Each structure stands twice: as C-alpha cells, then as structure tokens.
Amino acid sequence: MSYDGDMNQPNNKPVLSTAVRASRGFTLVEILIVLALIGIIAGLAISDLGGIFGGGKEDAAKIWVKGAGKAYVDLYNARVGNYPKTLADLKNPPNGIAPFVTQDSELLDPWKKPYQYKYPGTKNPRSFDLWTENEGKIFGNWDGN
C-alpha cells in the first residue's frame, strides 16, 4: 500500500521498486543486440568451415585411391584373374561374380567426378594407376603422392 502525493490518503496501487521493475525481463533492443552478436560470431566461425571440409575431401580422395579403390581392383584381379579394363567393370564382373560396387556413385570422388583408372599404369607399370584430381592437385595410388 502506498499514499498519495500529500501522504494523506492511502492508495491501493501496489508499489514496485525500480529494482523489481527492472528485473521483469529484457527489452526488445537488448534481445536484438544479443542476436546480432550471436549472428556475427556464427558468421565468423562458418567462414572457416570451407577450408576444414575442403581438406576433408582431399583426405577422402587419398584414402579411396590408396585404400578402398585399390582394394576393389586388387580383389577383382584375384577373383577374375586379370585387372579390369575400366572401373565400370567393378560393377559388372564376368562369369556371375558378385559386383564389387553396386552404385555408380561409389566410383565418384568427393567432388562428384569419376575416379581415373589405367592398366597397365604409367606410374605403376607392373600394376595399375588409380587417381583423381582437383584444382591442379593429383591424388593417386603411387608412392610420393
């Protein structure tokens, strides 16, 4: 309870101190400032993600040509008795042998381009070359690469 301006009559309006009124919540301007700061920080963080994921694609390409891709071709050679003429042969091996890959997308590099294959290889004359390239960088199954 409070009193009117002359302190004579009681006034039934509740009195809220300044501290209580200020603690009710944030103003719209304060919320907008916080959201703008969060947006700026997120924008700065996301701008660096291109380099992070770009390096991941390069690593994935290196791993495929030296790991999974090489294993598919070597397994084809072991089961069929010779190396495939093209990577598409991994999908359709002869003599009822089960496919080594089931989808065309398995033969695409991280940039959605087909992996390159050559038998006999230029870099691996007793075997095969398997590689891909992006922006002038070559990722192959030969040493030093």
C-alpha positions in Angstrom: 0.0 0.0 0.0 1.1 3.5 -0.7 0.0 7.0 0.0 -1.0 9.7 -2.5 1.3 12.7 -3.2 0.2 14.5 0.0 0.7 11.4 2.2 -2.9 11.7 3.5 -5.0 9.1 1.7 -3.9 5.5 1.3 -3.6 4.5 -2.3 -4.4 0.8 -3.1 -2.0 0.6 -6.0 0.9 -1.7 -5.4 4.3 0.0 -5.3 7.1 -1.6 -7.3 10.6 -0.6 -6.6 12.9 0.3 -9.5 14.9 -2.9 -9.0 11.8 -5.1 -9.2 10.6 -3.3 -12.4 14.0 -3.7 -14.0 14.2 -7.4 -13.3 11.0 -8.3 -15.2 12.8 -9.1 -18.5 14.9 -7.9 -21.3 13.9 -5.1 -23.7 13.5 -5.8 -27.4 16.6 -3.8 -28.1 18.7 -5.8 -25.7 17.5 -9.1 -27.3 18.2 -7.8 -30.8 21.7 -6.8 -29.8 22.4 -10.2 -28.4 21.0 -11.9 -31.5 23.2 -9.7 -33.7 26.3 -10.6 -31.8 25.5 -14.3 -32.0 25.0 -13.9 -35.8 28.3 -12.2 -36.2 30.2 -14.8 -34.2 28.4 -17.6 -36.1 29.3 -16.0 -39.4 33.0 -15.8 -38.4 33.0 -19.4 -37.4 31.2 -20.7 -40.5 33.5 -18.7 -42.8 36.4 -21.1 -41.8 34.4 -24.3 -42.4 35.1 -24.3 -46.2 38.8 -24.9 -45.6 38.1 -27.5 -43.0 35.7 -29.5 -45.2 37.8 -28.9 -48.3 40.7 -30.6 -46.6 38.4 -33.5 -45.6 37.5 -34.1 -49.3 41.2 -34.3 -50.2 41.8 -36.8 -47.4 38.8 -38.8 -48.5 40.1 -38.9 -52.1 43.6 -40.0 -50.9 42.1 -42.7 -48.7 39.9 -44.1 -51.5 42.7 -44.3 -54.2 45.2 -45.9 -51.8 42.7 -47.9 -49.8 39.2 -48.9 -50.9 39.6 -48.3 -54.6 42.9 -50.1 -54.7 41.3 -53.0 -52.7 38.4 -53.2 -55.1 40.7 -53.5 -58.1 43.1 -56.0 -56.4 40.1 -58.1 -55.3 38.7 -58.0 -58.9 42.1 -59.3 -60.1 42.2 -62.1 -57.5 38.7 -63.3 -58.3 38.5 -62.8 -62.1 42.2 -63.5 -62.9 43.0 -60.2 -64.6 42.7 -56.4 -63.9 39.5 -54.7 -65.0 39.6 -52.7 -68.3 37.7 -49.8 -66.7 36.4 -49.1 -63.2 32.9 -49.7 -64.6 33.9 -53.4 -64.7 33.9 -53.4 -60.9 30.1 -53.1 -61.2 29.6 -55.8 -63.8 32.3 -58.5 -63.4 32.1 -61.5 -65.7 31.1 -65.2 -65.1 28.4 -64.4 -62.5 30.8 -63.0 -59.9 29.1 -60.6 -57.5 29.7 -56.9 -58.1 32.4 -55.2 -56.2 30.5 -51.9 -56.2 26.7 -51.6 -56.5 26.2 -48.0 -57.4 27.9 -45.6 -59.8 28.3 -43.1 -57.1 30.8 -45.4 -55.4 33.2 -44.6 -58.2 32.9 -40.9 -57.9 35.4 -38.8 -56.0 34.3 -36.3 -53.3 33.9 -33.6 -56.0 31.4 -35.9 -57.9 33.9 -36.6 -60.7 34.7 -40.2 -61.8 38.0 -41.6 -60.4 40.6 -42.3 -63.2 42.0 -45.7 -63.8 44.7 -47.0 -66.2 46.0 -50.5 -66.6 48.9 -51.0 -67.1 49.8 -48.0 -65.1 52.3 -45.3 -66.1 53.3 -44.6 -62.5 52.8 -48.3 -61.5 54.0 -50.2 -64.7 53.5 -53.7 -63.1 50.1 -52.8 -61.7 47.5 -50.0 -62.3 47.2 -46.3 -61.7 44.2 -45.0 -59.8 43.8 -41.3 -59.3 41.7 -38.2 -59.2 42.5 -34.5 -59.3 41.0 -31.3 -58.1 42.2 -27.8 -58.6 45.5 -29.0 -60.1 46.2 -31.4 -57.2 46.5 -35.1 -58.2 45.8 -37.8 -55.7 47.0 -41.2 -56.8 47.8 -44.7 -55.6 51.5 -44.3 -56.3 54.4 -43.5 -53.9 55.2 -40.0 -53.0 51.6 -38.9 -53.5 
